[in-house]
């Protein structure tokens, strides 16, 4: 699937494959839908290129129909082409394209920091702590991992600390806002300094863990007890590793603000 920048005309070419050339009286029309199957462009007539063998159909998705509506950072367009021959037989073709801004990260929506802040934070780590992040150079993959990492972190039970005039105000997980995902960009900026830095550090660590290709680590997390290759054997323990929802390194950084409380209820 091709990806395009928003707010620009997007050319789309269909290579129409038919047994015989299209008849002169064939009816061609196209429309565009979004990711929710809502109509963005209604059915619009189109003609094959005059200087071709009538097997190529060029469509232009106008810039206003390829815009992003805040706070969305991505969008999908489904382009449908319908060809009706003179005998009434119809052929349909489709193509999906992605529309994405310069960054997929949006503070207060799917991240606690910008991509630039995350890259700058890499200088605070030594050794292989962020090996997975450094091994993958593609920005899109990095941002996807950071979005997933923030989603995992937001599922954890936190006691949220805000800083006001050099004093700390504690919000219980039972008060508003109850979860990290409820915080706006402005509220994130008001977090207590140590907590904000810990959240940013944990997001990078968890993203690095997501990007790291370690089959053995994944098998161990799935419950692998031992592994034998030829005459070599490895024993990892008789019980499954504790799953905290995030990697141990990230959990250690966030330990001060995490509150795991068992609850007992009556059915």
N, C-alpha and C positions, 0 to 999 in steps of 0.2 A: 504494500500500500504506500503510495507516494504521500509525502508531507509537503505542505506549502505554507508560506507566511500569510498571515491574515491581512485583509484590507487591500488586496491586489487582484487584478484580473487573472483568472486561472484558466489556461488553455487545456482542453481535454480532447484527445483524438481517439475515436473508435475505429478499429480496423474491422470493417464489416465483412465477414467471411460467408459468402453465399455460393451456391453451385453455379449460378448464372449471374451476369451483371444485373444490377437493379434496373427495373423498367422505368421509363421516364415519368410515368404517372404514379410511382410509389410515393407513399406519404410517410415522411419522417418527422418525428417529434421527440422532444426530450423534456425531462423535469428533474428537479433536485430535491432531495429529502435530507433532513438532519438525522442525528443519531436516535431521535425519538420518533422517527418516521413522520415527522411533521413536514408539510410541504413548504419548501423555501422558494422554489421557482415552479410555477404551474406549467402545464404542458405547453411547450413552445415549438412552433414549426422550425425545421432546420433543413438545409440543403447540403448534399455532398459537395465537396470541392470540385469546381468546374475543370480544373487542370489535372484531375486524377482519373483513374479508371472507375470512378464511382464506388470504390471499396473503402474509402476513408471518409469519416464524418468528423468534422472539427466543431467543437462546442466551446464557448467562452462563458465561464462562470464569473459574473460581474463582481467587482470588489465589494459592493454593498451586501452581496449574498455570501461573501466569504469572510465576514467580520466575526470577531469574538465578542460576546456579551459578558462584561465583568460580573462575577469574579472568575469566569471560566478561563482556563489557560489552553484548552484544546477543544476542538469540535470535529465533527465528522460530516461529510457530505456524500450522499448516495446519488450518483448520477445514473439515470435510467434513460435508455434510448429505445424507442419503439418504431419498428418499420412495418408498414402495412402495404402489401403488394396489391396489384389491381384485382386479383381474385379474392381478396379479403384475408389471405393468410398473413399472420402476424409473426414477427421475430422480435425478441427482446434481448437487450444487452445491458449490462450493468457494470459499474466501476465505483469503488469507494476511494475517497481521498481524505487525508487528515489535514486539519488546519491547526497550526500550533504557533504560539508566539515565540519570542526570543528565548523565553525560559518557561519551563513547566512548573516551577516552584513559585508559590505565592504565600508569603508569611501570613499566618492566621487562617489559611484555607487548607493547605496540605503540607506545610513546613513551618519550622520555627526559625528558619534563617534562609537567606538567599544563597544562590549557588556560589557567588563570589565569597561570601562569608565562610562557606564550607571549605572551599579550596584554600583560603587563607588559614583556616584552622588546622590543615594538614601539617603545618610547620610545628605544631605543638606535640606531635607524636614522634616516637622514636622506635626503630626496629620494624617489626612486621605487624604492628597494632592495626594499621590501616592498609595492609597489603592488598586486600581485595579492591579497595578504592583506587589505589595507585596503579594496579595492573590494568584496569579498564580505563581507557582514555576517552571513550565516546561520551560526550556530555549527556546525550539523551538517556543512555543506560544509567549513568550516574544519578541523574535527576529522578528517574523511575525508581531506583533503589532507595533514594532519600525519601520519596513520597511513601513508599511501602514501609520504610523504617519509622517514619513519623506516625503512620497509622498504627503500627504495633505499639509504639510508646504511648499513644493516646488511649490505648485499651487498659493501661495499668492504673491501679488506684493511687492517686497522688494526694498529698496535702500541699496545696498551692500557696506559695509565699509571694506577697507583693511588697515592694519597697516604696515607702512614702517619706520624704524628708529625712533620709538616713535612718529611718526606723522601719522595722519589719512588721507587717501585718499578716497574720496567718488566716487563711480561709480553709475551713474544714471541707472535706470531700462531700459533706452533706449540705453545704451551702451553695449559693450561686456565685460564680459558675462552677458546676460540679465536676466538669471534665476539661482536660486540656483542649479537646477539640472544640469546646465552646468559646475559647478565648479568641478575641479579635487581635489584629496586628497591634493595635494600640495597647491592649491589655498585656500582650506578650512583652512589649517594650517596658512595661512597668513591673515585670517580675523581679524578684530579688536577684541581685547580680550573680550570686553563686548558683542559684537555681537555673537562671537563664543560660549561663555558661555550661552547666552540666547537661541541660537538655540539648544544646547544640553539639556538645561533645558526644553524647549518647547517640544522637541521630547519625553522625558521621561513622561512629563505631558500628552501629547496627547496619547501616548501608554498606559498609565495607564487608561485613559478614555475609550479607545477601549476595554481594558481587563475587565473593571468594568461591572458587570452584574446588570444594574439598569433599569428594564422595565419601571418604571415611568418616568425616565429622557428621555428615548428614545421616549415614548409616548408624552411627553411634546414637544420634539423637532419636532415631527411629526404634532403638532398642537392641542394636547389635551387641551381643555379649562377647563373642570371640571371632577371630578370623584366622583361617589357615591357608597358606599358599605354599604348596610343596612341603618342605620340611620345616618351614617357618610358621610359628603360631603366635598370635597376639590375643591376650585376654584383657578385656576392658572392665570387667566387673559383672556381678550377677544381677544388678538392678538397672533399670533404665535411668538415664541421666535426667535430673530435675529440669523441667521446662518452666522457665520464668516468663515466657512470652517474648523475651529479647535475649540477645547473647549475654554470657556472663560478664564480659567487659563493660557493656552498656549498663547492665543491672548494677554493677558495683559503683559506677559513677552516680547513679540515681538513688542509691540505697537510702540516703538521708531523707528523701521525700516520699518514699514508697511506704504504703501501709497495707499490708496483707492481713485482712481480718476475716477469720472464718465465721460464717453465719449459720445458725441452726433454725430451721423453720418447721412448722407443722403442716403436713399435707392435708 
